Amino acid sequence: MITGLDHIVVLVKDIGAAKAAYQTLLARAPAWQNSGEGADRVLFTLDNMTLELMAPSGFTATADRMRALLDEQEGVLASLCFRVADIGKMHRRLDRVALKPDPVAEVESSDDASGAALHWKRTRAATELTRGVRMFFLELAEERPKSVASDVAPIDGLDHVVITTEDSDRAAALYGARLGLDLALDRSHHDWGQLMFFRCGDLIVEVVRRPVAGGDSRHDRLWGLSWRVADIDATRARLIAAGLDVSEVRNGRKPGTRIMTVRSGTCGIQTVLLERSLRPVE
């Protein structure tokens, strides 16, 4: 029933600074901006998902909750929102697998610049039952406008979102059996732990269990984002010219991939860029 990852919400302290940072990182212009209900929002819509930046605004209860979540951090990966074809069927499934969904709500949003409107229906699973990761499910009535490229070598889409866990069996049961995502890879290594890849549209929800002691076995954590680029060398050159701190390009664990880490300009979000080659990297 889940057809893809609709969007990821990143909470930030300063919406203006975050908007500028992600326009530089993605080399794309925002596609949607609005304010209301205690938050300022900026959306970047790429080929396969949307990144929603959200900052507290005013002194409402919603804004105060966001400030508490941010605490001393510049930004926080706050929630996943999955795209579904039929919200009614998805709601029944969530109820059947005991994830206690909220009643389905109808929502409208207007873009501050153009006045265009979007409509969708959504529900939310109970966070205490999704291992601490906030999850929404959305049926969108109209497609969002895409973010146009604003510089060379832009980021094309999301390759995977990374979630860390201390209980891989329960995490696998949540994303596979209960949410219905396809487990494409389950691999363990004594140095870097266990990796599970769940297909979600044309991107991956990656669940990682690392060999560390003392973690919280009941709660998982949204950990980072891996963005897809066509030419990683050109993107790296662009980011360096913009003053960002980036790593050297290196071969990824998966044959045919090259990756690099972005160490600044991400509002504190763990960020990797990935290029997929037509043939494996030697």
N, C-alpha and C positions, 0 to 999 in steps of 0.2 A: 504493500500500500504506500510505502514511502518511495517517492520517485527521485528524490535528490535532497541536497542540503540547500535550503532556500537562503538562509543568511546566518551570520554569526554576529553577535553583539559584543562590542568592546566598550566597556565603560572607561571614560577618560575624565580628567579634571578640567581641562581647558579645551573646549570644542574648536576654537579658532586655531590653536597650536596643533591639535590632532589632525584637523582637516588639512593644514599645510603639510604636515609630516607625511600623511598618507598620499597626498597628491604627488609629493616628491617620490615616495617609495614606489607607488604603483604607476607613476607617469600617466595618470588618468585624472580627469576632472570629476568632481562630485556629480552624481546624477539626480540627487534629491536632497532637499534640506527643509526641515521644519522644526517648530518648537511647540510645546504644549505638554500639559500633564506633568509638569515638574522637570522636563528634560528638553535639551537641544539635541537635534539629530542631524547627522550627515551620512548619506548613503553613497557608497561606490558599488556599482553593479558591473560585474565582469561577465565573462562568457558563461560561467557555470554556477555563480552564486553572488550574493551581495554581502559586503562588509558594512555593518551599521555602527557608526561611532555615536555614542550617547554620553552626554555630560549633564550633571545636575544643574537645574536652573531654578532660582527662587528658593523658597523655604517651605516647600510642601513636604508631606510625609515621604513621597516618592523620592524627592531630591535628597532628603536626609538619609534614606536607606542607601542610595547610591554613594553618598559621601562616606558612609560607614563601611561599605564594601571596598571603596578605594583606599581608605585609611591613608597610609603614607606612600602608596604606589601611584605611579604616573598613569597606568592603565591596567585594566583587568579583563581577561577573557571571561565574559559573564554568562553567555547562554548560546545554545544551538537551537536553530529553528528549521525543522525538516519540512520539505514540500510534500504534499500529498495530493492525490487526484480527487479523493472524496473524503471530506472531513467527517461526515457522518459515519462512514465505515471505519475510519481511523479511530474515531472516538469509541466506537463499540469494541474495537480490538483492544485499545488501551484499558477499557473497563474490564474486558474479559481476562487480560493478563495481569489484573490487579495493580495498575499504575495510577488509579484514582484520578482520571482526567477532570479538569474544570469543565463546566458547561461550555458549549460552543458559543463564541461571541462573534458578532459581525463588527468589523472595524473599517474606518475610512481614514485616509491620510491625504493631505494636500501639500503640494510642493510650494514653498514660499515664493520662489522666483516665477514659476510659470502659472501657478494656480491649478495645474492638472491634479486630478484625484485618482487614488488607487483604493480598491476595496478588497477585503479578504475576510475569510472566516478562520478562526484559530481556536485551539485549546492548549492547555498546558498540563503535563503530567506532574504528579506530586513529587517535588524535588527529593524528599526523604526516601522515595522509592526508586529514584533514578541515580542512586549512589552519590547524591550531592551535586550532580550536573544538571543545571536548569535546562529543560527541554520544552520547546513549543512545537506545535504542528499546525501547518497553515495551508489553506487552499486559496490561492490568489486568483481573483477574477480577471485581472489584466496583467500583462507582463510589464515589469518596470523598464523605464528607459535605461539604455546602457551608458556607462561612463566612457566618454570619448578619450582617445589618447591625447596627451598634452605634451609629450616629449618622445624621443626615440627609445627603442627597446623597452616598451612597456611590459608590465606583468599581464599575462593573459587570463589567468584564472587560479583557483585554488587547487593544489594537488592533493593535500591531505591536512586534516586537523588532527592534532595529537592529544590524546587523553592518557594520563598516567593512572595506574591502579595498583593496589596492593593485594587484590584478590582477582586473579585473572579468570577463574572459573565463574564467579558471579558476574563479572563484567561481560564475559562471553555470553552468558545466559541472557543478560539484559539486551545487548546489541543484536545478538543473533536470534535466539528463540522468541524473545518478547517483542522486540521492535521489528524483526523480520529482515534485517540486513544480512547479505550474503557474506559468509566468512571466506575470504579469498586466500588468506595466508595465515598460518600459525607456526611460528618458528622461534626456537630458543637458542641462546648462545650464552656460555658461561661468563662472558665479559659484559655484554649489554642487556642480558635478560631475555624476556619473552616479548615478541611482537605479534600482534594480531591485526590483520587488515580486513576491514569490513567495507564492501563496495556500497557506495551511496550515490546513485547516478553515475557521473563520470569522474568522481573523486573518491577518496578513501577516508574513512574514519579509522585512524590508527590508535590502537589501545596498547600501551606499553607497560610492562611490569619489570621494573629494574631491580637488581639484587641489592636492595638496601634494607637495613633493619630499622624498626621503630616507626614505620609508617602507619597510616590510618586505614585499616582493612575494610572499613565500612563506607568510606567516601573516596570517589575518584576525583580527578582534577583536570579541568581544561588547561593544557600546558603550552601549546604553541601551534603555529601555522606554517605550512610549507606551500609557497606560491610557485606556480608553473610559469616558466619563461621559455621563449623560443631560442634565444641566443644569450646564454648566461655570461659570456665574456663581454658582450655589448652592454648588457644590463649592469654588470659590475663596473664597467668604465663610466657609465652614466651616474651611478650612485657615488662613486669616488669623486667625480667632478662636482657633485652636489654637496660634498663634505661629509658623507656618511662613512662610518667605520665598518668595513666589511672584511671577511676572511678571504684567503686564497680560494680559488675553485679547486675542488677535490672530487674524486670518484665517489659516488654514493654506494650504499650497501647493495642496492639492486643493480645488476648488470645493465649497462646502457644508460645510466644516469650520472649526471654531474651536479654537484651541489655547492652552495656557499652559505655562510651565516652572515646575517645582517645584525650588527651589534649596537647600532644607534638609529634614531629616527623612526622607531616603531612604537613609541609610547610604552616602552618596557615590555612589549609582547615578544616572546621567543619566536624568532623568525628565520626561516631558511628559504632560499630560492633553489629551484630544481629545474634542470633541463633534461628532457628525455631524448635520447638519440635513436636513430633508426636501427642501429646495430650496437651490440654491446661494446662498452669502452674496454680497451685492452689494458 
